[in-house]
Each structure stands twice: as C-alpha cells, then as structure tokens.
C-alpha cells in the first residue's frame, strides 16, 4: 500500500506504484506533478510512503471507516421512505463498528 501525506496527514492511499504514477501524472493530489531524473514522480507539498498492509495507522483506519460510512449513507436516505427495516442488519452493525473505530 502507498500512502500520500499532506502536512503529515494521510490524504489518499492506493495499492501500488502503478496507481501512484497514474494519479501523480494526472495531478490528482492537488498540485502539478513533477518528474525526477530517474523517472519517479514527486508532488510538491506531499510526501509518499510505502507501508506494510498488515499494519494500519489510526489515520488509515479512520479513512477506511469514513469511506465505508460515506458509501452506505444512501441506506439512511432510503430508510426515510421505506422505513428503518429497509437497512440490512449487517450494514447497521458495520456502520456502528466503523463509527467506533474512528478516533
């Protein structure tokens, strides 16, 4: 896994160098990409770190939990029309777990 940090805070994460190269070239991270002489990419105000996937920082846990909550928010909107029973129990319990994991 590769993390992109801005001012020491993880702002994006991706699976591999190919993902990183693609997004750096597109300027995804909010600044123009610059290429080093060795062909690697460096965004100006960002740092790049490779991390062991088996060890997650609290920033990573927070980011994943917030992403899960955002991806399942639509269930809450649907429940306003169809009632609370329209949200699967598994989604409710995973959302509760995600909220507990955010520190």
C-alpha positions in Angstrom: 0.0 0.0 0.0 1.2 3.5 -0.7 0.0 6.5 1.4 0.1 10.1 0.2 0.5 12.5 3.1 0.0 16.3 3.1 1.4 18.0 6.2 1.9 14.7 7.9 -1.8 13.5 7.4 -2.7 10.7 5.1 -5.0 12.1 2.4 -5.0 9.3 -0.1 -4.0 5.6 -0.2 -3.5 3.3 -3.1 -2.5 -0.3 -3.8 0.8 0.0 -5.8 3.3 2.1 -7.7 1.3 2.0 -10.9 -1.7 3.6 -9.1 0.6 6.3 -7.7 2.3 7.1 -11.0 -1.1 7.4 -12.8 -2.5 9.8 -10.2 0.7 11.8 -9.9 0.7 12.3 -13.6 -2.9 13.5 -13.6 -2.3 15.9 -10.7 -5.0 14.1 -8.6 -3.4 15.2 -5.3 -4.0 18.9 -5.8 -0.6 20.0 -7.2 1.2 19.7 -10.5 3.3 16.6 -10.8 7.0 16.9 -11.4 9.1 14.0 -12.7 12.6 13.3 -11.3 15.5 12.5 -13.5 15.1 8.8 -12.5 11.6 8.8 -13.9 9.8 8.8 -10.5 7.1 11.4 -9.7 7.0 13.8 -6.8 4.1 16.1 -6.0 5.3 19.3 -4.4 3.9 19.6 -0.9 3.2 15.9 -0.4 5.2 13.0 0.9 4.9 9.4 -0.3 5.4 6.4 1.9 5.1 2.7 1.3 3.5 0.9 4.3 3.1 -2.7 5.3 -0.5 -3.6 4.6 -0.7 -5.7 7.8 0.0 -2.6 10.0 -2.6 0.1 9.8 -2.2 3.5 11.3 -5.1 5.2 13.0 -5.2 7.7 10.1 -5.7 4.7 7.7 -8.4 3.2 10.0 -10.2 6.5 10.1 -10.0 7.0 6.4 -11.4 3.5 5.7 -14.1 3.8 8.3 -15.2 7.2 6.9 -15.2 5.8 3.3 -17.4 3.0 4.4 -19.8 5.3 6.1 -20.0 7.5 3.1 -20.6 4.6 0.8 -23.5 3.4 2.9 -25.2 6.7 3.6 -27.7 6.0 0.9 -29.3 3.3 3.1 -30.3 6.0 5.6 -31.9 8.1 2.9 -33.8 5.1 1.6 -35.0 4.3 5.1 -36.7 7.6 5.3 -39.0 6.5 2.5 -39.2 2.8 3.2 -38.7 2.6 7.0 -35.8 1.5 9.2 -36.3 -2.1 8.4 -35.0 -1.4 4.8 -31.5 -1.2 6.2 -29.9 -4.7 6.4 -28.7 -5.6 9.9 -25.2 -6.3 8.5 -25.0 -2.7 7.3 -26.2 -1.3 10.6 -23.7 -3.3 12.6 -20.8 -2.5 10.2 -21.7 1.2 10.3 -21.7 1.1 14.1 -18.3 -0.6 14.1 -16.9 2.0 11.7 -18.1 4.8 13.9 -16.4 3.1 16.9 -13.1 2.8 15.0 -12.9 6.5 14.2 -10.7 8.2 16.8 
